[in-house]
């Protein structure tokens, strides 16, 4: 998912250089959303991955 955020960021930068403001704005918005979703999933995996294992019965 982080890969797609970077891809849309690169598309936005290239579109911004060539003056396609509509495409650049949409690409930046998509990149921001994907980046924040990635961060949330990363934090959730950190929290859930640090649980202590239950001892065998």
C-alpha positions in Angstrom: 0.0 0.0 0.0 2.9 2.3 0.7 4.0 1.5 -2.9 0.8 2.9 -4.3 1.1 6.1 -2.2 4.5 6.7 -3.6 3.3 6.0 -7.1 0.5 8.5 -6.8 2.9 11.0 -5.3 5.3 10.7 -8.3 2.3 11.0 -10.7 1.3 14.2 -8.9 4.8 15.7 -9.1 5.1 14.9 -12.8 1.6 16.2 -13.5 2.4 19.4 -11.5 5.6 20.0 -13.5 3.6 19.8 -16.7 0.8 22.0 -15.4 -2.0 19.4 -15.1 -3.4 20.8 -11.9 -6.5 18.6 -11.8 -4.6 15.4 -12.2 -2.0 16.6 -9.7 -4.6 17.5 -7.1 -6.3 14.2 -7.4 -3.1 12.2 -7.2 -1.9 14.1 -4.1 -5.3 13.4 -2.4 -5.0 9.7 -3.2 -1.4 9.6 -2.0 -2.3 11.3 1.3 -5.2 8.9 1.9 -3.1 5.8 1.2 -0.3 7.1 3.3 -2.5 7.7 6.3 -4.2 4.3 5.9 -0.7 2.7 5.8 0.3 4.5 9.0 -2.9 3.4 10.8 -2.4 -0.3 9.7 1.3 -0.1 10.8 0.4 1.1 14.3 -2.3 -1.5 14.6 0.1 -4.2 13.6 2.6 -2.9 16.1 0.1 -3.0 18.9 -1.3 -6.4 18.1 2.1 -7.9 17.4 3.4 -7.0 20.9 1.0 -9.1 22.9 2.6 -11.5 25.3 2.0 -15.1 24.4 -0.2 -17.1 26.7 1.6 -19.9 28.6 0.7 -23.5 27.6 -1.8 -25.2 29.9 
